[in-house]
Amino acid sequence: MDRGLIVLAWVAGVLIVLALGKALLLPMKVILKLIINGVLGGIAIFLINLLGQPIGFFIPLNIVSALVAGILGLPGIILLVILKFLL
């Protein structure tokens, strides 16, 4: 009886660990994707600043602008350019 109880406890423990692992994996994927997109958005803003330098156009590179460009992609970059012209 003790052996069966130990095996049952092990199985329950493994199932709990797997369930918690799955529950924590999804937010980690979202955070990793957000970081990667933010870095790519920062690179895109850097390239816009590099190309806009001869005409005096630049977009301030900060965390917010990089995340807007990273999350929204091309529409986010267009949004930042329009906001720069309006403000």
C-alpha positions in Angstrom: 0.0 0.0 0.0 2.9 2.4 0.8 4.4 1.8 -2.6 1.1 2.6 -4.4 0.7 5.8 -2.4 4.2 6.9 -3.2 3.7 6.3 -6.9 0.4 8.2 -6.8 2.1 11.1 -5.1 4.8 11.2 -7.7 2.3 11.1 -10.5 0.3 13.9 -8.9 3.5 15.9 -8.4 4.6 15.5 -12.0 1.1 16.6 -13.2 1.1 19.6 -11.0 4.6 20.6 -12.2 3.5 20.2 -15.8 0.4 22.2 -15.3 2.3 25.1 -13.6 5.0 24.9 -16.3 2.4 25.3 -19.1 0.7 28.1 -17.2 4.0 30.0 -16.8 5.2 29.3 -20.3 2.6 31.4 -22.1 3.4 34.7 -20.3 7.1 34.1 -20.9 6.4 33.7 -24.6 4.5 37.0 -24.6 7.3 38.8 -22.8 10.0 37.4 -25.1 8.0 38.4 -28.1 7.5 41.9 -26.7 11.2 42.3 -26.1 12.1 41.1 -29.6 9.6 43.4 -31.2 10.8 46.3 -29.2 14.4 45.7 -30.3 13.3 45.4 -33.9 11.2 48.6 -33.6 14.3 50.4 -32.1 16.4 49.3 -35.1 13.7 50.5 -37.5 13.6 53.9 -35.7 17.4 54.0 -35.8 17.3 53.4 -39.6 14.7 56.1 -40.1 16.9 58.5 -38.1 19.9 57.6 -40.2 18.1 58.1 -43.5 16.3 61.3 -42.2 19.5 62.9 -40.9 20.3 64.8 -44.2 16.9 66.5 -44.1 16.9 67.1 -40.4 14.2 64.5 -39.5 14.5 62.3 -36.5 12.3 60.4 -34.1 13.5 60.2 -30.5 14.6 56.7 -29.7 13.2 55.7 -26.3 11.4 52.7 -24.8 7.9 53.9 -25.7 8.7 54.7 -29.3 10.5 51.4 -29.8 7.6 49.5 -28.3 5.1 51.3 -30.4 7.1 50.5 -33.5 7.7 47.0 -32.4 4.1 46.1 -31.4 2.3 47.9 -34.2 5.0 47.2 -36.9 4.8 49.4 -40.0 1.6 51.2 -38.9 3.4 52.1 -35.7 6.3 53.6 -37.5 3.9 55.6 -39.7 2.1 56.7 -36.6 5.4 58.0 -35.1 6.3 59.8 -38.3 2.9 61.5 -38.5 3.1 62.4 -34.8 6.5 63.9 -35.4 5.2 66.1 -38.2 2.1 67.2 -36.1 3.9 67.9 -32.9 
